[in-house]
Amino acid sequence: MERYEDSQLYKIRHSAAHIMAQAVMEMFPPGEARIAIGPPIENGFYYDFELPRNLTPEDLEVIESRMREIIKANQPFVREEVSAEQAKAQFVDQPYKIELIEGLEKGGFDEYGNPLNEKPVISFYRDGPFVDLCRGPHVESTGRINPKAIKLMSIAGAYWRGDEKNKMLQRIYGTAWESKDDLHQYLWRLEEAKKRDHRKLGKDLDLFSVSEDVGAGLILWHPKGAMIRVLVEDFSRQAHLNNGYEWVFSPHIGRAHLWETSGHLGFYKENMYAPMDIDGEDYYAKPMNCPFHIEIYKSHMRSYRDLPRRYAEYGTVYRYERSGVLHGLTRVRGFTQDDAHIFCRPDQVEDEISRALEFSLYILRSFGLTDFKAYLSTLPEKYVGHPADWDKATEALRRAVEAHAIPYEVDEGGGAFYGPKIDLKVNDALDREWQLSTIQFDFNLPARFGLEYIGEDGKPHQPYMVHRALLGSMERFFGVLIEHYAGAFPVWLSPVQVVVIPIADRHGEYAQKVLTELKINGIRAEIDDSSERMQAKIRHAQLQKIPYMLVVGDKEAEAGAVAIRLRSGEDLKAKPLAEFIALAAEAIAKKA
């Protein structure tokens, strides 16, 4: 599968960034505008500038118009390799470029500020009068870009090299596509994404909130959101039991000694919260559940006959995130993982990996997520364990992915130091990719904690350990579900499945009878007995994304029926109450 960095679309966006930079630099007298970096990114590109005045939305129109003129001029992109001295002479009045060149000269950083392991070749790209420090690639000439398929999107502030101690620059975001239709489709997806934003819908539907008094990144689950979470957890809990997992529970804090043994205090301390003193000892809020599951395993001597052991937990963990990166449910400081750890013999590895992947696919498909892609991360430069074990584990992961016919990419050297992994990503209704499931080998913790089992030969052996999360975290998964369904959850997950709407006060008694019958049959329902008109009640229920509205008046009360409206606006007319209950029960049972 072609990498994005090798695609024509990447070249188009990289070239569009240069064209935009040329247009911006032409707006100001020589020496007054300073240029920083401008890489392609997912779905577009950006460029950072230090300018003598703040840009406005009106400026974007001017810049975009000039970009189209540059495209029409069909200026060729010409690559030129230069020495560090030549590069500095070219950018003598551009301090950000000089800093980058000095980094390149030392072999430290590339033109985007990314660290390098070896001294690179310094190269320019020219298009017309514009010259930029760049490694490419680009299209052959500006005319290869469709002028109707570009758009500048926004202006934002950005610290130089992402460091808040550095100067704040102005960043212009843009997008570029191969065709006008592609651009229009992308802009439609952006508008649809705004409507589906889980932060907005979470408030509108009264699902969750974040309180300043509680703290940023800490989620308060409201009754309706909590109901959905209970339904998700109950379904997943039973599925785990059916698949041979044992449920465990562990504390929220642990002694410093535990985290020293696990290596978290050595490798992960910057993501952990400050310790608390308890009886003269340091305790830490847990960033992960694995050491606790290991201690459960260690509580008994294990035989080869006891393996595999599959421990599962809805474990709440706490990890430090900067306030600037917190984002609703999808980037938080406290979250609950559907975490599991599998302890197995070497001869059980492949089967356990396959089972875990199959289970993950089953769970995600049950929630309407069906478009998957896997990323297989392999041996990094620094690692623990033996290369032969890494090869065996990596091939087990690869065979599992291929056996389930999932498209995948290999991330060479992308494994953690303690083992290779599969990251399973899903595309939602807007074709956006989300990281959810992870299956991770670990050669580190079994050795650190001295895990053993007695083999068939009567001797102690070290088990293999697999970390596994299917939904990832309840918070992130809930955010993905909200946006995937645009808040219109399937009937089985809807916190309120039915609202009964009496037309007038005199129909209240019959409405209560309908409500009672619905609840007896396990259907989550409520009555809207407000003083609003019937159409207003229907509209309110639709805005609340309630699947069914049952309108009751004189005719319905007399016939023992209900007039059924769907949140889509469809009118199913009047049906006997028993018939509606059967219809709703079928939708719930099928998870439709």
HELIX and SHEET records of a PDB file:
HELIX    1   1 TYR A    4  ASP A    6  5                                   3    
HELIX    2   2 GLN A    8  MET A   25  1                                  18    
HELIX    3   3 PRO A   57  ALA A   73  1                                  17    
HELIX    4   4 ALA A   84  GLN A   90  1                                   7    
HELIX    5   5 PRO A   95  LYS A  106  1                                  12    
HELIX    6   6 THR A  142  ARG A  144  5                                   3    
HELIX    7   7 PRO A  147  ALA A  149  5                                   3    
HELIX    8   8 TRP A  160  GLY A  162  5                                   3    
HELIX    9   9 LYS A  180  ARG A  196  1                                  17    
HELIX   10  10 HIS A  198  ASP A  204  1                                   7    
HELIX   11  11 PRO A  223  ASN A  242  1                                  20    
HELIX   12  12 ALA A  256  SER A  262  1                                   7    
HELIX   13  13 HIS A  264  PHE A  267  1                                   4    
HELIX   14  14 LYS A  269  ASN A  271  5                                   3    
HELIX   15  15 CYS A  290  LYS A  298  1                                   9    
HELIX   16  16 TYR A  304  ASP A  306  5                                   3    
HELIX   17  17 SER A  323  VAL A  325  5                                   3    
HELIX   18  18 PRO A  346  GLN A  348  5                                   3    
HELIX   19  19 VAL A  349  SER A  366  1                                  18    
HELIX   20  20 PRO A  387  ALA A  403  1                                  17    
HELIX   21  21 LEU A  445  ARG A  448  1                                   4    
HELIX   22  22 MET A  474  TYR A  485  1                                  12    
HELIX   23  23 ASP A  505  HIS A  507  5                                   3    
HELIX   24  24 GLY A  508  ILE A  520  1                                  13    
HELIX   25  25 MET A  534  LEU A  543  1                                  10    
HELIX   26  26 ASP A  554  ALA A  559  1                                   6    
HELIX   27  27 LEU A  577  ALA A  589  1                                  13    
SHEET    1   A 3 ARG A  34  ILE A  35  0                                        
SHEET    2   A 3 GLY A  44  GLU A  50 -1                                        
SHEET    3   A 3 PRO A  40  ILE A  41 -1                                        
SHEET    1   B 4 ARG A  34  ILE A  35  0                                        
SHEET    2   B 4 GLY A  44  GLU A  50 -1                                        
SHEET    3   B 4 MET A 168  ALA A 176 -1                                        
SHEET    4   B 4 ILE A 150  TYR A 159 -1                                        
SHEET    1   C 3 PHE A  77  VAL A  82  0                                        
SHEET    2   C 3 ILE A 122  ASP A 127 -1                                        
SHEET    3   C 3 PHE A 130  LEU A 133 -1                                        
SHEET    1   D 2 PHE A 208  SER A 209  0                                        
SHEET    2   D 2 LEU A 220  TRP A 221 -1                                        
SHEET    1   E 8 GLU A 246  TRP A 247  0                                        
SHEET    2   E 8 ARG A 309  TYR A 318  1                                        
SHEET    3   E 8 GLY A 334  CYS A 344 -1                                        
SHEET    4   E 8 TYR A 464  SER A 473 -1                                        
SHEET    5   E 8 GLU A 433  ASP A 442 -1                                        
SHEET    6   E 8 LYS A 421  ASN A 427 -1                                        
SHEET    7   E 8 ASP A 371  SER A 377 -1                                        
SHEET    8   E 8 TYR A 408  ASP A 411  1                                        
SHEET    1   F 3 ILE A 253  ARG A 255  0                                        
SHEET    2   F 3 GLU A 281  ALA A 285 -1                                        
SHEET    3   F 3 MET A 276  ILE A 278 -1                                        
SHEET    1   G 2 TYR A 453  ILE A 454  0                                        
SHEET    2   G 2 PRO A 460  HIS A 461 -1                                        
SHEET    1   H 5 ALA A 525  ILE A 527  0                                        
SHEET    2   H 5 VAL A 498  PRO A 502  1                                        
SHEET    3   H 5 TYR A 548  VAL A 552  1                                        
SHEET    4   H 5 ALA A 561  LEU A 566 -1                                        
SHEET    5   H 5 ASP A 571  PRO A 576 -1                                        
END                                                                             
